[in-house]
Amino acid sequence: MVDHLYYNFYNKISGTSLDQWIPRYLDRCRILIHNALCDAAIGETEYVDGNVISRRLIRHYFQLSTFRIFAFLDDFAVPTARPASGARRTHGFAHDIQRAFYSGYLRQHGLKAQVVYLPIGIIGSVFITELRQNDNGVQNISGLNNYILELVRGIIIGGLYPCLFCDGIFRVLATRLMRGGKI
């Protein structure tokens, strides 16, 4: 059974499944996100002392020739039950396991998942580690930036690499565009 999974689904187990879609569908993904942003309007309402002062629609337009976003990156916590202590190695094991999967920040046990969402309806990449890692720690452990740099080697859009759109908590890297960054 293990051999069957290994030989038929190695790309999914190893974390290299994104290379099935990128760079082949890179332009299609960029166009889908670009069109979704340019075809819609955002309603803005200004209030003063609870009264509506003005309302307007804001439309964004981006040049496709310099539009770099091809996917979205997000990290999230997957809560789990407390790991059991009934293992063969008993000395210090329970404490080590508890520490590895406990987040003092969230005050729960669990896993942290890093997911790359493609606009063609595919989850392009998933990396899972212990919950105690922060988003930048998961980014470093996963090696996602280097992996994407490998995939988009030689593809330059507006003088820069194609990129993932993500939260502002992530470090600035060649393949990341944080919320509030220049598209």
Disulfide bonds with the S-S distance in Angstrom:
none
